Amino acid sequence: MNRKILVFILALSLSASFAGCKTSPMVENTAPTASNTEIHTDTETKQPNGLNTDTDTVIDKSELISSEDIKEISDTDTAAEKDTDTENTLSPSSIDIGGITFESEPIPFDKALKISDMEDIDCTIFGDTLYILEKKNLRTYTITDSSIIKENDIKLDNKYERVDADAFGNIYLSDSKFNAALLNDDGTVTELDLTGKLAMSKVMNFGLNSNGKDIIRKYVDGEIEEWLLDGTDTDTAAEEDTDTQTDTDKDTEDQPRFTKISDIEFSGNHILIGGSFNDGKDTLRAAVFDYDGNQTALTDNKISGDNIVSMTETDNAIIISTGSNLSLWQNDGTEIGQTKSSETAVLFGTENPVWINDVFSMNDGSVLMICSAENDKGEINVLAYSVRVV
C-alpha cells in the first residue's frame, strides 16, 4: 500500500479518536473538579462535565484531585459515618428473666447524644415527646416508630436532677438542692416553694415530692401537704377500738414504710415508691399504692442493687431499674427474676454494661428504656430501646 495512503488513514483515525473524547458524556459518580481549579471560558456552550470546549480553556492539573486523594477522602468519610452511627455497633440479643423472654430493638437517635456521666441524665415523656435532662441542659425529641428526632435545646440557669410532665403536659424540674421549678414556654422557669425531687401524675392533677428521706409531700396547685405511706386510712383508724391495740402495734403503725426513698414513679392509676424499707435491715424494696395512699403490693424479696433508679408497671409486671440491673416482679409483688449487669449488656447489645436511666410503659405494650453506655473509645452515648416480652 502506498505510504501516503497509510499516513492519511492514520490521521483520520486519530482525528475520530479525539472527537470521541470531546463528545463523550460524563460518567456517573465521577469525582468533581476541585472547586479552586481555574477555568477560563469564552462561550456558554458546555459539555456535560462542565468544561468548555473552547480551545482557550486552561486547567491547572496540579490542583486536580488525584485518585489516591479521592480514596483517602472516601475512607475518612466512611470512618466518620461509622463513628456517628452508634446503633450500627449494637448487637442486641434476647435474655431470659425468670422464665420470661425479653427482646430489645434499638431506636436510633437522628443525632448522636454524648454525655459526660452515665448517671447524670433523667427523662420523661408526654405524648410523642421525649425530654432528656442533663444538669443545665434540657433536650427535646420526637419519638417515631423508627427513630428519635432532635427538636430543641433549652439552657437552664440551675442544675436539676429530675424532669417530669403532668397530665396537661406542663414540665417540672426538681433537685435536692434547688427549688423545684415549672418550665415556661419561653424556656424560663418559675420556681416552686419546695425542694426535693418531684414526680407528677399524668392522670390526676397532683404530684409527690421527697427529699430522699422518709417524708413524702403531696403537691397540688402550689399547695403542699404530707402524704402518709402507712397504707391505713386515717378516718378508719380513728374509728377502730384502740383498746385492742398494743403499744407495739401503735409504734409499728406510726413508723414510715421507708427510711430512705430512692424513687417515686406514677404509672397509670398506681404510684410506685422504692427505697430502703423499714424492716430493721433497710433492704431495698418497692411498694405499690393507689391514689389514696393505700398500699396494694410490696415486693416480697430484696431488690438487687444499691439504689432504685426508675420503675414502671405494665399489665402483667413491675419493672425496676437499679442502674445496671433489671428486676421483674408480678403485680402483686412476687419476684419473677433479676438480671446481672452482664445480662443487661447482652439484652442491649453493648460491649460494656449499660446504665438504665428510665423505663416507660408504652401504649402498644412495649417498654421504652433510655440507657447510657460507654463505647470502646471511652465515650458515653445515650441509647433508646423498645423492649418486649416475646
C-alpha positions as CSV (number, residue, x, y, z in Angstrom):
1,M,0.0,0.0,0.0
2,N,1.2,3.5,-0.8
3,R,3.0,5.1,2.2
4,K,1.0,8.4,1.7
5,I,-2.3,6.5,1.8
6,L,-1.2,4.8,5.2
7,V,-0.4,8.2,6.7
8,F,-3.7,9.6,5.5
9,I,-5.7,6.7,7.1
10,L,-3.8,7.0,10.4
11,A,-4.5,10.8,10.5
12,L,-8.2,10.1,10.0
13,S,-8.2,7.5,12.8
14,L,-6.6,9.9,15.4
15,S,-9.0,12.7,14.5
16,A,-12.0,10.4,15.1
17,S,-10.5,9.3,18.4
18,F,-10.1,12.9,19.7
19,A,-13.6,13.8,18.6
20,G,-15.0,10.9,20.6
21,C,-13.2,12.2,23.7
22,K,-14.7,15.6,23.4
23,T,-18.3,14.4,23.0
24,S,-18.4,11.5,25.5
25,P,-20.9,12.0,28.3
26,M,-19.9,12.4,32.0
27,V,-19.5,9.1,33.8
28,E,-21.9,8.8,36.8
29,N,-20.1,9.1,40.2
30,T,-17.0,10.7,38.6
31,A,-15.3,12.8,41.1
32,P,-16.0,16.6,40.6
33,T,-13.3,19.0,39.6
34,A,-11.7,20.8,42.5
35,S,-13.5,24.0,43.4
36,N,-10.4,26.1,43.3
37,T,-9.5,24.9,39.8
38,E,-9.1,27.9,37.4
39,I,-11.3,27.6,34.4
40,H,-11.4,30.3,31.6
41,T,-14.4,30.2,29.2
42,D,-15.5,32.4,26.4
43,T,-18.7,30.7,25.5
44,E,-21.8,29.4,27.1
45,T,-21.8,26.1,25.3
46,K,-20.6,23.5,27.8
47,Q,-20.1,19.7,27.8
48,P,-22.0,17.6,30.4
49,N,-18.8,17.6,32.7
50,G,-19.0,21.4,32.9
51,L,-15.8,22.1,30.9
52,N,-15.9,24.5,27.9
53,T,-14.8,23.1,24.5
54,D,-13.2,26.4,23.7
55,T,-9.5,25.9,22.9
56,D,-8.6,28.8,25.4
57,T,-9.8,26.7,28.4
58,V,-6.9,26.3,30.8
59,I,-6.9,23.7,33.6
60,D,-4.2,23.6,36.2
61,K,-3.7,19.9,36.6
62,S,-1.6,20.3,39.7
63,E,-4.8,21.3,41.6
64,L,-7.0,18.4,40.4
65,I,-7.9,15.7,43.0
66,S,-5.9,12.5,42.3
67,S,-7.4,9.1,42.6
68,E,-5.3,8.5,45.7
69,D,-6.8,11.6,47.3
70,I,-10.3,10.5,46.4
71,K,-9.8,7.2,48.1
72,E,-8.4,8.8,51.2
73,I,-11.4,11.2,51.4
74,S,-13.8,8.4,50.9
75,D,-12.2,6.3,53.6
76,T,-12.3,9.2,56.0
77,D,-16.0,9.9,55.3
78,T,-16.8,6.2,55.9
79,A,-15.0,6.2,59.2
80,A,-16.7,9.4,60.4
81,E,-20.1,7.9,59.4
82,K,-19.4,4.7,61.4
83,D,-18.3,6.9,64.3
84,T,-21.6,8.8,64.5
85,D,-23.8,5.8,63.7
86,T,-23.7,4.3,67.2
87,E,-26.6,1.9,66.5
88,N,-24.6,0.1,63.9
89,T,-22.3,-1.2,66.6
90,L,-25.1,-2.6,68.7
91,S,-25.8,-6.3,68.7
92,P,-28.9,-6.8,71.0
93,S,-30.0,-10.4,71.9
94,S,-32.9,-11.8,73.8
95,I,-32.4,-12.8,77.5
96,D,-34.4,-14.8,80.0
97,I,-35.7,-13.2,83.2
98,G,-37.4,-15.8,85.4
99,G,-38.6,-17.8,82.5
100,I,-39.8,-14.8,80.5
101,T,-38.0,-13.9,77.3
102,F,-37.2,-10.3,76.7
103,E,-36.1,-8.8,73.4
104,S,-34.9,-5.2,72.7
105,E,-34.8,-3.2,69.5
106,P,-32.7,-0.1,69.3
107,I,-34.4,3.1,68.3
108,P,-31.7,5.3,66.8
109,F,-31.3,9.0,67.6
110,D,-31.0,11.0,64.4
111,K,-28.1,12.8,66.0
112,A,-25.8,11.0,68.5
113,L,-26.1,12.3,72.1
114,K,-22.9,12.0,74.1
115,I,-22.9,12.8,77.8
116,S,-20.2,13.1,80.5
117,D,-21.6,10.8,83.1
118,M,-24.0,7.8,82.7
119,E,-25.9,8.7,85.9
120,D,-26.4,12.4,85.0
121,I,-29.5,12.2,82.9
122,D,-33.2,11.9,83.7
123,C,-36.1,11.6,81.2
124,T,-39.8,11.9,80.9
125,I,-42.3,11.5,78.0
126,F,-45.5,13.2,77.2
127,G,-47.3,12.0,74.1
128,D,-44.7,11.5,71.4
129,T,-42.2,14.0,73.0
130,L,-39.2,12.8,74.9
131,Y,-37.4,15.1,77.3
132,I,-33.8,14.4,78.4
133,L,-32.3,16.4,81.2
134,E,-28.6,16.6,81.8
135,K,-27.9,19.1,84.6
136,K,-28.4,22.5,82.9
137,N,-29.4,21.1,79.5
138,L,-32.9,20.1,78.6
139,R,-33.2,18.5,75.2
140,T,-36.5,17.7,73.5
141,Y,-37.1,14.9,70.9
142,T,-39.9,13.5,68.9
143,I,-40.4,9.7,69.2
144,T,-41.3,7.9,65.9
145,D,-41.6,4.2,65.1
146,S,-38.2,4.2,63.6
147,S,-36.1,7.0,65.2
148,I,-35.9,9.7,67.9
149,I,-35.6,13.1,66.2
150,K,-33.9,16.1,67.9
151,E,-36.1,19.1,68.2
152,N,-34.7,21.7,70.7
153,D,-32.1,22.6,73.3
154,I,-33.0,24.6,76.4
155,K,-30.3,26.0,78.6
156,L,-31.2,26.3,82.3
157,D,-29.8,28.5,85.0
158,N,-29.6,25.8,87.6
159,K,-28.6,22.1,87.6
160,Y,-31.6,19.9,88.0
161,E,-31.7,16.1,88.7
162,R,-35.3,15.2,87.6
163,V,-37.7,16.2,84.8
164,D,-41.4,15.2,84.8
165,A,-44.6,16.1,83.0
166,D,-48.1,16.4,84.5
167,A,-51.5,15.5,83.0
168,F,-51.6,18.7,81.0
169,G,-48.0,18.5,79.5
170,N,-46.5,21.0,81.9
171,I,-42.8,20.3,82.6
172,Y,-41.4,20.3,86.1
173,L,-37.7,20.4,87.0
174,S,-36.6,19.4,90.5
175,D,-33.5,18.8,92.6
176,S,-32.5,18.1,96.2
177,K,-30.6,21.4,96.4
178,F,-32.5,24.0,94.3
179,N,-36.2,24.8,94.4
180,A,-38.4,22.8,92.1
181,A,-39.5,24.8,89.1
182,L,-42.1,24.9,86.3
183,L,-40.8,25.3,82.8
184,N,-42.4,28.2,80.9
185,D,-43.0,28.2,77.1
186,D,-40.2,30.7,76.5
187,G,-37.6,28.4,78.3
188,T,-37.5,30.4,81.6
189,V,-38.6,28.8,84.8
190,T,-41.0,29.7,87.7
191,E,-39.7,28.5,91.0
192,L,-41.9,26.5,93.3
193,D,-41.9,26.6,97.1
194,L,-40.4,23.1,97.6
195,T,-37.1,21.3,97.3
196,G,-36.5,17.7,96.6
197,K,-37.4,15.5,93.6
198,L,-40.9,16.0,92.3
199,A,-42.9,13.2,90.5
200,M,-46.1,14.2,88.6
201,S,-49.1,12.2,87.7
202,K,-50.3,12.1,84.1
203,V,-53.7,11.0,85.2
204,M,-54.6,13.2,88.2
205,N,-53.7,16.8,88.9
206,F,-51.1,16.3,91.7
207,G,-47.6,15.2,92.3
208,L,-45.4,13.7,95.1
209,N,-42.3,15.3,96.4
210,S,-39.5,13.8,98.5
211,N,-36.2,15.0,99.8
212,G,-34.9,11.4,99.9
213,K,-35.8,10.8,103.5
214,D,-39.0,9.1,104.8
215,I,-41.3,12.1,104.4
216,I,-43.4,12.4,101.2
217,R,-45.4,15.5,100.4
218,K,-48.3,15.9,98.1
219,Y,-48.2,18.9,95.7
220,V,-51.5,20.2,94.2
221,D,-51.6,23.6,92.5
222,G,-49.0,25.1,94.8
223,E,-50.4,23.6,98.0
224,I,-48.3,21.1,99.9
225,E,-49.3,18.6,102.5
226,E,-47.8,15.5,104.0
227,W,-48.8,12.2,102.3
228,L,-48.8,9.2,104.6
229,L,-47.4,5.9,103.5
230,D,-48.7,3.6,106.2
231,G,-51.4,2.1,104.0
232,T,-54.0,2.9,106.6
233,D,-57.0,5.2,106.1
234,T,-56.7,7.7,109.0
235,D,-60.5,8.1,109.3
236,T,-61.0,4.3,109.6
237,A,-58.1,4.1,112.1
238,A,-59.8,6.6,114.3
239,E,-62.9,4.6,114.5
240,E,-61.2,1.4,115.5
241,D,-61.2,0.2,119.1
242,T,-57.8,1.4,120.3
243,D,-58.1,-0.8,123.4
244,T,-57.4,-3.9,121.4
245,Q,-54.2,-2.4,120.0
246,T,-50.9,-3.0,121.9
247,D,-48.2,-0.4,122.2
248,T,-46.1,-2.4,119.7
249,D,-48.9,-2.2,117.2
250,K,-49.2,1.5,117.6
251,D,-45.5,2.0,117.3
252,T,-45.4,0.0,114.1
253,E,-48.3,1.8,112.6
254,D,-46.7,5.2,113.3
255,Q,-43.4,4.1,111.6
256,P,-42.9,5.2,108.0
257,R,-42.7,2.5,105.3
258,F,-39.3,3.6,104.2
259,T,-36.3,5.0,106.0
260,K,-34.9,6.3,102.7
261,I,-36.7,6.9,99.5
262,S,-34.9,6.3,96.2
263,D,-37.6,6.8,93.6
264,I,-41.2,7.8,93.1
265,E,-43.0,7.0,89.9
266,F,-46.6,7.4,88.7
267,S,-47.6,4.5,86.4
268,G,-51.3,4.6,85.2
269,N,-53.5,4.6,88.3
270,H,-50.8,3.4,90.6
271,I,-47.9,5.0,92.5
272,L,-44.6,3.1,92.8
273,I,-42.3,4.0,95.7
274,G,-38.9,2.4,96.2
275,G,-36.1,2.7,98.7
276,S,-34.7,1.3,101.9
277,F,-37.6,-0.5,103.6
278,N,-38.2,-0.1,107.3
279,D,-37.8,-3.8,108.2
280,G,-34.8,-3.5,110.6
281,K,-32.4,-4.3,107.8
282,D,-33.1,-1.4,105.4
283,T,-33.4,-3.8,102.4
284,L,-34.1,-2.3,99.0
285,R,-37.7,-2.9,98.2
286,A,-40.6,-1.3,96.3
287,A,-44.3,-0.8,97.1
288,V,-47.4,0.0,95.0
289,F,-50.0,2.4,96.2
290,D,-53.3,3.6,94.9
291,Y,-54.0,7.4,94.7
292,D,-55.5,7.4,98.2
293,G,-52.2,6.2,99.7
294,N,-53.3,2.6,100.3
295,Q,-50.6,0.0,99.7
296,T,-51.7,-2.6,97.2
297,A,-48.5,-4.5,96.7
298,L,-45.0,-4.9,98.2
299,T,-42.0,-6.7,96.6
300,D,-41.6,-9.9,98.6
301,N,-37.8,-10.1,98.3
302,K,-34.7,-7.8,98.4
303,I,-34.1,-5.9,95.2
304,S,-30.5,-6.5,93.9
305,G,-28.6,-3.2,93.7
306,D,-27.7,-0.2,95.8
307,N,-30.4,2.2,94.6
308,I,-33.6,2.2,92.6
309,V,-33.2,4.4,89.5
310,S,-36.6,4.0,87.7
311,M,-39.7,1.9,87.8
312,T,-42.8,1.3,85.7
313,E,-45.8,-1.1,85.8
314,T,-47.2,-3.0,82.9
315,D,-50.4,-5.0,82.7
316,N,-48.6,-8.1,84.0
317,A,-45.4,-7.0,85.7
318,I,-43.5,-4.3,87.6
319,I,-40.1,-3.5,86.0
320,I,-37.5,-1.9,88.2
321,S,-34.1,-0.5,87.2
322,T,-31.3,-0.3,89.7
323,G,-28.9,1.2,87.2
324,S,-27.0,-1.7,85.6
325,N,-29.6,-4.3,86.6
326,L,-33.3,-5.1,85.9
327,S,-35.7,-6.5,88.4
328,L,-39.0,-8.1,87.3
329,W,-42.0,-8.6,89.7
330,Q,-45.5,-9.7,89.3
331,N,-48.1,-7.0,90.0
332,D,-48.8,-8.5,93.5
333,G,-45.1,-8.1,94.4
334,T,-44.0,-11.7,93.8
335,E,-40.5,-11.9,92.4
336,I,-40.1,-13.1,88.8
337,G,-36.4,-12.6,88.4
338,Q,-33.5,-10.2,88.4
339,T,-30.6,-9.8,86.0
340,K,-26.9,-9.3,86.3
341,S,-25.1,-6.4,84.6
342,S,-23.6,-8.8,82.1
343,E,-27.1,-10.0,81.1
344,T,-28.4,-6.4,80.5
345,A,-25.4,-5.8,78.3
346,V,-26.4,-8.8,76.2
347,L,-30.0,-7.6,76.0
348,F,-28.9,-4.2,74.7
349,G,-26.0,-5.4,72.6
350,T,-23.3,-3.2,74.1
351,E,-19.7,-4.0,74.7
352,N,-19.8,-2.6,78.2
353,P,-22.5,-2.7,80.9
354,V,-25.3,-0.1,80.4
355,W,-26.9,2.2,82.9
356,I,-30.7,2.1,82.6
357,N,-31.7,5.7,83.3
358,D,-35.5,5.4,82.8
359,V,-38.2,2.9,81.9
360,F,-41.6,3.8,80.5
361,S,-44.7,1.7,79.7
362,M,-46.0,2.5,76.2
363,N,-49.5,2.2,74.8
364,D,-48.5,-0.6,72.4
365,G,-47.5,-2.9,75.3
366,S,-43.7,-2.3,74.9
367,V,-41.4,-0.7,77.4
368,L,-39.3,2.3,76.3
369,M,-35.9,2.2,78.0
370,I,-33.5,5.1,77.9
371,C,-29.9,3.9,78.7
372,S,-26.4,5.1,78.5
373,A,-23.3,3.1,77.8
374,E,-19.6,3.7,77.3
375,N,-18.0,2.6,74.0
376,D,-14.5,1.3,73.3
377,K,-13.3,4.9,72.8
378,G,-14.4,5.9,76.3
379,E,-17.4,8.0,75.0
380,I,-20.7,7.7,76.8
381,N,-23.7,7.6,74.4
382,V,-27.4,7.8,75.2
383,L,-29.3,4.9,73.7
384,A,-33.0,4.1,73.4
385,Y,-34.7,0.7,73.1
386,S,-38.1,-0.7,72.6
387,V,-38.3,-3.8,74.9
388,R,-40.9,-6.5,74.5
389,V,-41.8,-9.9,76.0
390,V,-41.9,-12.5,73.3
